[in-house]
């Protein structure tokens, strides 16, 4: 005959949960399954010689016997308790023991099912400590109200323990914020920022993260973690006000301020809103990385791209280029930009300032054309033209260089006073300062030195004007050396003529002749009419009778 197998013993032996049966009076162990042997470390035979007391620490045996005695008095047939058990190697395990009254082999006994909570208990304690000491609040809210508030939540809301249990969480939110509150669906998580009521009636800003665990059998609630962000909101509000104020100030100026990435596509990260007033484009248009380079004049784009490479090396630069306005016309923009590096010294951001310099560039181009015309005119003028600034020659035309006997490049860059006669330099320096102060001066004469050291007399007109983009002094000079010499000869000739017509009575004819010839000998002209007249008169005087020749002298009483 085949042996009959008890199915209940098979279930007991094969159960993965540790199980044991002990006598309700003596606490002796009557039966143990393999899972219990594995948990405690003793063999089945060893455990059958032991009692329940052997599984507890000595100091905990009185607590065990008290619990057993209390359970004997109860009519309930099942119990559960938490206790600590000892293993064969001396370890202590946290155990949750579920007890059921049974009859085993005709004896009153108890079936114990043990769950090892050693790791779970530690985790639960850590979790409890974290929850109770967290600065954030934790709330469990079921459909009929709050069922749990952590100590942190009670501190945030200023309430006492248990005061809000059963209260609807919606009643704690500001009425104006309720419409914007998001409710998560099953298993979903949402974030809300609302104002919550504090105990004293004040409203505090609360940031909450809510997960819907209503369908979770172990939770059956909305789990909300929340924190007080009132100070952060105040700081954000102050920062926002400062930002708006800064944007207002930036927009009120004629400069466009911007920032951009210092790598990759150099895309804009910020641009002041006054770009709309100056260039007609919305600030948001610059969010497109291709917008900036796509609006630069094609002729200027290579220069701008090359300047970015130089900026990485130098750290700052200023460049001018044409940028297309929203109306299709190009505007000249002056772009001053600085490179900002991160803590590692790597390029992080570009910060720059844009100025519309179209009118200035138009004026500068007109000035350049005017200067080009000035140069073209002076190059062809027969009048010597010299330009000086800060006491040095910066330009001289060919006529001026020829007049002084220099090549042009020998004069440009030299001090002006080096070209002046030493005796006239002090007076010339005074004139230069006066002309610079007054914007010009009257015509005047001055002696200058040629390259060969000879002296020439020039007459000049002085005027102040812009030359090569800066104030300078322009001198128009004429060589009057020959004219001065001619005037001197004419004056000498005139004097000789007057002397020949009416010689002083005290002079003898021989004296007149000798002085006349000595005076007129300096005249080098061959056919000078004045000198010829003097010679003729002197000759006639020398041939006249002696008595007549001496009459004038005797009349004056001067005797030779």
SEDRENZA-794248 format. One line per 8 residues: their letters; for each residue x, y, z of C-alpha. Coordinates in steps of 0.02 Angstrom, whole numbers, plus 32768, in hexadecimal, padded with zeros to 4 digits. Example, Ala and Ser with C-alpha at 12.3 -4.5 7.8 and 13.67 -1.06 7.14 Angstrom:
<nodes>
as	8267 7F1F 8186 ~ 82AC 7FCB 8165
</nodes>
This chain:
<nodes>
xxxxxxxx	8000 8000 8000 ~ 803B 80AE 7FDA ~ 805C 8123 806C ~ 7FD9 81AC 8088 ~ 8026 825B 807F ~ 7FDD 82E5 80EE ~ 7FC4 837C 8078 ~ 7FC5 83F9 8108
xxxxxxxx	8072 83BE 813F ~ 80AF 83D1 808C ~ 806D 8482 8088 ~ 80BF 84A5 8132 ~ 8167 845F 8100 ~ 816C 84AF 8054 ~ 812E 855C 8089 ~ 81B3 85E0 8060
xxxxxxxx	8184 8641 80FD ~ 81D7 8609 819F ~ 8154 85AD 8209 ~ 8159 8557 82B1 ~ 80DF 850A 832E ~ 80F8 851F 83EA ~ 809D 84E2 8485 ~ 802F 856A 84C9
xxxxxxxx	8058 853F 857F ~ 810D 850A 857E ~ 8143 856B 84E1 ~ 819F 84CF 84A4 ~ 81B9 84C6 83E9 ~ 8151 8439 83A2 ~ 816F 844A 82E6 ~ 81DE 84B4 8273
xxxxxxxx	81E3 84C1 81B6 ~ 8280 84CF 814C ~ 826C 858B 8131 ~ 8271 85A4 81EF ~ 830F 853A 81FC ~ 8360 85A5 8175 ~ 832C 8646 81CD ~ 836B 8619 827B
xxxxxxxx	8402 85AF 8248 ~ 83DA 8516 82B4 ~ 83AD 846B 8270 ~ 82FE 8425 8286 ~ 8338 83AA 830A ~ 838F 8436 836B ~ 82F7 84A6 8366 ~ 8283 8419 83A2
xxxxxxxx	82E9 8415 8443 ~ 82D1 84CF 845F ~ 8245 853F 8499 ~ 8208 85E7 845E ~ 826C 8636 84EB ~ 830E 85FA 849A ~ 82E8 8668 8403 ~ 82E1 8706 846B
xxxxxxxx	8365 8766 84C9 ~ 8369 8747 8584 ~ 8331 87F9 85AF ~ 829C 87EA 853A ~ 8256 8744 8581 ~ 81E8 879C 8604 ~ 819B 8806 8578 ~ 817A 8765 8515
xxxxxxxx	8125 870C 85A7 ~ 80BA 87A5 85CA ~ 807F 87AA 8515 ~ 8058 86EF 8516 ~ 7FF4 86FE 85B8 ~ 7F90 878F 8570 ~ 7F69 872E 84D3 ~ 7F2A 869A 853A
xxxxxxxx	7EA5 8708 8586 ~ 7E65 8743 84DD ~ 7DDF 86E8 8480 ~ 7E2C 8718 83D8 ~ 7E7C 868A 837D ~ 7EFB 86F2 831A ~ 7F7B 8773 8352 ~ 800C 87D7 8309
xxxxxxxx	809E 8825 8360 ~ 8149 886D 833A ~ 81DE 8823 8394 ~ 8297 8802 8386 ~ 82D9 8750 8376 ~ 8385 8707 8390 ~ 83DC 8699 830F ~ 845C 8610 832C
xxxxxxxx	84ED 8683 82FB ~ 84B3 8708 8378 ~ 8462 8780 82FD ~ 83C1 87D8 8329 ~ 8338 87DF 82A7 ~ 82A0 884E 82A5 ~ 820A 87DC 8290 ~ 8152 87F6 8274
xxxxxxxx	80FB 875F 82C1 ~ 804A 872C 828F ~ 7FFF 86B1 830D ~ 7F6C 8638 82FE ~ 7F2A 85C1 8384 ~ 7F2C 850A 834D ~ 7F26 845B 8397 ~ 7FC1 83F7 836C
xxxxxxxx	7FD0 8340 839C ~ 7F47 8355 841E ~ 7FA0 83E9 8471 ~ 7F6B 84A1 8477 ~ 7FE8 84F6 8407 ~ 8006 8594 83A1 ~ 803B 859E 82EA ~ 80B6 862D 82CD
xxxxxxxx	80DB 8673 8220 ~ 8178 86E0 8225 ~ 81A2 876C 81AC ~ 8255 87AB 81B3 ~ 824C 8869 81BA ~ 8302 8887 81E1 ~ 832A 88EC 8144 ~ 827A 892E 8135
xxxxxxxx	8276 896D 81E6 ~ 8318 89CC 81D0 ~ 82D7 8A19 8130 ~ 8234 8A47 8184 ~ 8290 8A9A 8214 ~ 82FD 8AFC 819B ~ 8265 8B2E 8137 ~ 820A 8B65 81D5
xxxxxxxx	829F 8BCD 820C ~ 82AA 8C1D 8160 ~ 81F1 8C45 815F ~ 81EE 8C8A 8210 ~ 8289 8CF5 81FC ~ 8270 8D2E 8148 ~ 825B 8DE7 8129 ~ 81DB 8DBB 80A4
xxxxxxxx	812A 8D8B 80D1 ~ 80D8 8CE6 80A5 ~ 801D 8CD4 809C ~ 7FAE 8C3B 807D ~ 7F06 8C75 803E ~ 7E78 8BFF 801C ~ 7DD4 8C2E 7FCB ~ 7D83 8C56 8072
xxxxxxxx	7E14 8CC1 80B3 ~ 7EC4 8CC2 80F7 ~ 7EF8 8C22 8151 ~ 7FAD 8C4D 8178 ~ 801D 8CE7 8187 ~ 80D7 8CD6 81A9 ~ 8128 8D41 8230 ~ 8178 8DA8 81A6
xxxxxxxx	80CD 8DCC 815B ~ 808C 8E03 8204 ~ 811F 8E7A 8216 ~ 8103 8EC4 8169 ~ 804A 8EE3 8189 ~ 805E 8F12 8240 ~ 7FDF 8E91 8280 ~ 7FE0 8E16 8310
xxxxxxxx	7FEF 8D5A 82FB ~ 7F4D 8D0F 82BA ~ 7EF7 8DB8 82AA ~ 7ED9 8DA7 81EF ~ 7EB0 8CED 81E9 ~ 7E0A 8CDB 8190 ~ 7E13 8D89 8143 ~ 7E0B 8D99 8085
xxxxxxxx	7EB2 8DD1 803E ~ 7E58 8E40 7FC0 ~ 7E16 8EAC 804D ~ 7EC9 8EDE 8078 ~ 7EEC 8F2D 7FCD ~ 7ECC 8FE3 7FA0 ~ 7E23 8FF3 7F46 ~ 7E73 904F 7EB4
xxxxxxxx	7EEC 8FBE 7E97 ~ 7E6F 8F2F 7E98 ~ 7E43 8F40 7DE1 ~ 7EF8 8F1F 7DB0 ~ 7F14 8E88 7E1F ~ 7F39 8DE9 7DBD ~ 7EF6 8D43 7DFD ~ 7F5B 8CA9 7DCA
xxxxxxxx	7F0B 8C11 7D7F ~ 7F2E 8B62 7DC2 ~ 7FE8 8B47 7DCB ~ 800D 8BF8 7D8C ~ 8076 8C80 7DDF ~ 8056 8D3B 7DD0 ~ 80A9 8DD7 7E15 ~ 8043 8E6C 7E55
xxxxxxxx	8076 8F15 7E9A ~ 7FEE 8F64 7F03 ~ 7FD7 8FCE 7F9D ~ 7FB1 8F6C 803B ~ 7F5F 8FAA 80DB ~ 7FD3 8FBA 8170 ~ 7F92 8FAA 8221 ~ 7F97 9067 8240
xxxxxxxx	7F30 9088 81A3 ~ 7FC1 90BD 8135 ~ 7FD8 9071 8089 ~ 8077 9012 8065 ~ 80B1 8FDB 7FB9 ~ 80B4 8F1C 7FB0 ~ 8102 8EB0 7F29 ~ 80B7 8E02 7F2C
xxxxxxxx	80D7 8D5F 7ECF ~ 8041 8CEA 7ED5 ~ 803A 8C34 7E9E ~ 7F95 8BD8 7E8E ~ 7FA7 8B31 7EEB ~ 7EEE 8B19 7F0D ~ 7EF2 8A72 7EB3 ~ 7F8C 8A34 7F11
xxxxxxxx	7F4C 89B8 7F94 ~ 7FD3 89E7 800E ~ 7FB4 8AA4 8003 ~ 7F05 8ACD 7FC5 ~ 7F29 8B89 7FC7 ~ 7F71 8C1F 7F6B ~ 8024 8C31 7FA6 ~ 805E 8CE6 7FA6
xxxxxxxx	810B 8D29 7FCC ~ 810C 8DE5 7FE3 ~ 817F 8E72 801A ~ 8170 8F29 8048 ~ 81B6 8F94 7FB9 ~ 8178 903D 7FF9 ~ 8229 9082 8009 ~ 8257 903E 7F5E
xxxxxxxx	81BD 908D 7F0F ~ 81E7 9134 7F61 ~ 8299 9127 7F1D ~ 8258 90F8 7E71 ~ 81DF 918B 7E76 ~ 826C 9201 7EA7 ~ 82DB 91B8 7E1F ~ 824F 91C9 7DA0
xxxxxxxx	8233 927E 7DD0 ~ 82ED 92A0 7DC2 ~ 82F0 9249 7D19 ~ 825C 92B0 7CDC ~ 82AF 934D 7D1B ~ 8352 931F 7CC6 ~ 82F7 92F5 7C24 ~ 829E 939C 7C2E
xxxxxxxx	8342 93F8 7C47 ~ 8395 9397 7BBB ~ 8303 93B5 7B47 ~ 8301 946F 7B70 ~ 83B1 9485 7B29 ~ 83E8 9488 7A75 ~ 8457 93F1 7A91 ~ 841E 933E 7A73
xxxxxxxx	8467 92C9 7AF6 ~ 8474 920F 7AD6 ~ 84C6 916D 7B0A ~ 84ED 90D5 7AA0 ~ 8541 902C 7AAB ~ 85FE 9034 7A93 ~ 8604 8F91 7A34 ~ 85A8 8F2D 79AF
xxxxxxxx	852B 8F97 7950 ~ 8544 9031 79C1 ~ 8487 9036 79DA ~ 843D 90C8 7A3A ~ 840A 90A6 7AEF ~ 83C8 9154 7B15 ~ 83A8 91F6 7AB7 ~ 8358 9294 7AFA
xxxxxxxx	82AA 92BD 7ABC ~ 82DE 9366 7A73 ~ 8321 9304 79DE ~ 8270 9316 799C ~ 827C 93D5 79A1 ~ 8329 93DB 7951 ~ 8329 934E 78D2 ~ 8270 9326 78C3
xxxxxxxx	8286 926F 78F3 ~ 8234 9218 7987 ~ 82AE 91DD 7A0D ~ 826A 912C 79F9 ~ 82A7 9129 7943 ~ 835A 911C 7982 ~ 8333 9074 79D4 ~ 8350 902A 7928
xxxxxxxx	840D 900C 791C ~ 840B 9034 7860 ~ 83B0 90DA 7873 ~ 8446 9143 78A6 ~ 84C1 910C 781F ~ 8436 9108 779E ~ 8418 91C4 77B4 ~ 84CD 91FE 77AA
xxxxxxxx	84FC 9250 7704 ~ 854E 91CC 7696 ~ 85E8 9239 767E ~ 85FF 9249 773B ~ 85DD 9194 776D ~ 8691 9153 7754 ~ 86D2 91E1 77C0 ~ 8655 91B9 784C
xxxxxxxx	867D 90FF 7848 ~ 8738 9122 784D ~ 8720 9198 78E0 ~ 86D0 910D 7947 ~ 876E 90A5 7936 ~ 87D5 9139 7970 ~ 875D 9158 7A00 ~ 877E 90AB 7A4A
xxxxxxxx	8837 90D5 7A4F ~ 8830 918C 7A83 ~ 8795 918E 7AF3 ~ 874A 9230 7AAF ~ 8732 9290 7A0E ~ 86CC 9317 79B7 ~ 8695 9306 7903 ~ 8621 9361 788C
xxxxxxxx	85B5 930B 780A ~ 8511 931E 77AF ~ 8475 92C6 77F0 ~ 83D0 92BA 7793 ~ 8340 931A 77E2 ~ 8291 92D1 77DF ~ 8267 934E 7754 ~ 82EE 9301 76E6
xxxxxxxx	836D 938E 76F4 ~ 8418 9372 7741 ~ 844D 93CD 77DE ~ 8501 93E4 7817 ~ 8515 9392 78C2 ~ 85A8 93A2 7939 ~ 85BB 9300 799A ~ 8625 9303 7A39
xxxxxxxx	8630 9256 7A86 ~ 868C 9204 7B17 ~ 86B0 914C 7B34 ~ 8680 9101 7BDD ~ 86DA 9063 7C13 ~ 86A4 8FDF 7C91 ~ 8703 8FA5 7D2B ~ 876E 8F32 7CC0
xxxxxxxx	879E 8FC0 7C4C ~ 8734 8F7E 7BBD ~ 86CA 8FF6 7B51 ~ 861C 8FFC 7B9D ~ 85BD 9094 7B5E ~ 85C9 9130 7AF3 ~ 8586 91D2 7B3C ~ 8576 9263 7AC5
xxxxxxxx	852D 930D 7A9D ~ 84E7 9342 79F4 ~ 84E0 93F7 79BC ~ 848F 943B 791E ~ 8518 94A8 78D2 ~ 84CB 94BF 7826 ~ 84C7 957D 7831 ~ 8578 9581 7875
xxxxxxxx	85B6 950E 77EC ~ 855E 9578 7768 ~ 85B4 9613 77AE ~ 865C 95B9 77B5 ~ 864A 957C 7703 ~ 861D 962D 76CC ~ 86B5 966E 772A ~ 8724 95ED 76D8
xxxxxxxx	86E3 961F 762D ~ 8701 96D5 765B ~ 87B2 96AD 7694 ~ 87D1 964B 75F6 ~ 8796 96E1 7590 ~ 8803 9752 75FC ~ 889B 96E5 75DA ~ 8875 96DE 7520
xxxxxxxx	8865 979C 751B ~ 8900 97C2 7581 ~ 8968 9745 751E ~ 894A 97B1 7485 ~ 8955 985C 74D6 ~ 89F0 98C5 74AE ~ 89E0 990E 755E ~ 8A44 98B6 75E4
xxxxxxxx	89CB 985F 765C ~ 8A01 9812 7700 ~ 8998 97BF 7789 ~ 89D9 97A8 7839 ~ 8992 9762 78DB ~ 89E1 9764 7988 ~ 8A77 97C1 7942 ~ 8AA4 9741 78BC
xxxxxxxx	8A89 9742 7801 ~ 8A07 96C0 77CC ~ 89F3 96F5 7717 ~ 8A48 9764 7694 ~ 8A1D 9773 75DE ~ 8A9E 9766 7551 ~ 8AA5 9825 753E ~ 8AD4 9838 75F6
xxxxxxxx	8B58 97B0 75ED ~ 8BA3 97FE 7551 ~ 8BA6 98AB 75A2 ~ 8C0D 9868 7633 ~ 8C78 97F5 75CA ~ 8C43 9752 7621 ~ 8BEF 96B3 75EC ~ 8B42 96A2 7638
xxxxxxxx	8B6E 960E 76A7 ~ 8C02 9671 76ED ~ 8B8E 96F6 7732 ~ 8AF8 9692 776F ~ 8B10 966A 7827 ~ 8B90 96F2 7849 ~ 8B73 977A 78CB ~ 8B33 9819 7879
xxxxxxxx	8BB1 9886 78D6 ~ 8C41 9827 7885 ~ 8C11 987C 77E1 ~ 8C0D 992C 782D ~ 8CA1 99A6 7835 ~ 8CEA 999D 78E6 ~ 8CCA 9A56 7905 ~ 8C11 9A42 78DB
xxxxxxxx	8BEB 999F 7939 ~ 8BB1 99EC 79DC ~ 8B3C 9A63 7983 ~ 8AFE 99D4 7916 ~ 8ADB 9967 79AE ~ 8A72 99F2 79FA ~ 8A12 9A06 7956 ~ 89F1 994A 794D
xxxxxxxx	89A6 9947 79FC ~ 893A 99DF 79D5 ~ 88FD 9995 7931 ~ 88D3 98F0 7986 ~ 8871 994D 7A0C ~ 8817 99C5 7998 ~ 87FB 994E 7905 ~ 886D 99B0 7890
xxxxxxxx	88C4 9A57 7880 ~ 88F0 9AE8 780D ~ 896E 9ADD 7781 ~ 8A23 9AF2 77B4 ~ 8AD4 9AE6 7777 ~ 8B5B 9A74 77B9 ~ 8C05 9A34 7788 ~ 8C1A 997B 7762
xxxxxxxx	8CB0 990D 773D ~ 8CCA 98AD 769D ~ 8D1A 9802 769D ~ 8DBF 9853 7663 ~ 8DBB 98CB 76F8 ~ 8D8A 9966 7696 ~ 8D02 99D8 76D7 ~ 8C60 9A07 7683
xxxxxxxx	8BD6 9A7C 76B9 ~ 8B25 9A38 76AF ~ 8A7D 9A87 76C9 ~ 89FA 9A0F 770F ~ 8940 9A00 7734 ~ 890C 998B 77C1 ~ 8866 992F 77DB ~ 882C 98A4 7850
xxxxxxxx	87C9 9811 7808 ~ 87AE 9753 7816 ~ 8835 96EF 77C0 ~ 8838 9630 77C4 ~ 87AD 9634 7844 ~ 8800 96A9 78C2 ~ 881B 9766 78D5 ~ 88B6 97A8 787D
xxxxxxxx	8904 984C 7843 ~ 8910 9870 7789 ~ 8991 98F0 774D ~ 898A 993A 769D ~ 8A39 9984 767D ~ 8A7E 99F1 75F2 ~ 8B37 9A11 75D6 ~ 8B4B 9ACF 75D7
xxxxxxxx	8C09 9AD4 75DB ~ 8C17 9B1D 752B ~ 8B8C 9B98 754D ~ 8BE3 9BD3 75EB ~ 8C87 9BE9 758C ~ 8C2F 9C48 7501 ~ 8BDC 9CBC 757D ~ 8C84 9CDB 75D1
xxxxxxxx	8CD5 9D09 752A ~ 8C45 9D79 74FB ~ 8C52 9DD4 75A0 ~ 8D0D 9DEB 7589 ~ 8CF4 9E2A 74D9 ~ 8C6F 9EA5 7513 ~ 8CE4 9EEB 7597 ~ 8D6E 9EFF 751A
xxxxxxxx	8CFA 9F60 74A7 ~ 8CC7 9FD8 7530 ~ 8D7C 9FF2 755F ~ 8DAD A019 74AC ~ 8D23 A09C 7493 ~ 8D4A A103 752F ~ 8DF5 A0DE 757D ~ 8E18 A12C 7626
xxxxxxxx	8E77 A1D3 761B ~ 8F01 A195 768B ~ 8F35 A110 760D ~ 8FBA A137 7587 ~ 8FA1 A0F7 74DB ~ 9028 A077 74F4 ~ 8FD6 A03C 7597 ~ 8F2C A030 7541
xxxxxxxx	8F79 9FCF 74B4 ~ 8FD8 9F5A 7528 ~ 8F43 9F3D 759C ~ 8ECB 9F2D 750D ~ 8F37 9EAC 74BA ~ 8F52 9E50 755E ~ 8E96 9E4F 757F ~ 8E68 9E1B 74D1
xxxxxxxx	8EF2 9D9D 74BD ~ 8E85 9D1C 7516 ~ 8E08 9D27 7488 ~ 8E30 9C9A 7411 ~ 8DB2 9CC7 738C ~ 8E0D 9CFB 72E9 ~ 8D8A 9D70 72A4 ~ 8D46 9DB9 7348
xxxxxxxx	8CF9 9E62 7314 ~ 8D09 9EAA 73C4 ~ 8DC1 9E84 73CF ~ 8DE0 9ECA 7322 ~ 8D8B 9F6C 7352 ~ 8DF9 9F7B 73EC ~ 8E96 9F5E 7387 ~ 8E64 9FE2 7306
xxxxxxxx	8E3E A065 7389 ~ 8EE1 A041 73E5 ~ 8F41 A056 7343 ~ 8EF0 A0FE 731D ~ 8F16 A13A 73CB ~ 8FCF A110 73B6 ~ 8FE1 A17A 7317 ~ 8F8C A21A 7357
xxxxxxxx	8FF8 A2B9 7383 ~ 904C A2AB 742D ~ 8FFF A34A 7473 ~ 8F53 A306 744B ~ 8F7F A25D 748F ~ 8FAF A2A6 7538 ~ 8F21 A31F 754E ~ 8EAF A2A7 75AC
xxxxxxxx	8F37 A27B 7624 ~ 8F64 A32D 7649 ~ 8EAF A354 7664 ~ 8EA1 A2D2 76ED ~ 8F43 A306 773A ~ 8F8E A255 772C ~ 9037 A250 76E5 ~ 9088 A1B1 76A7
</nodes>
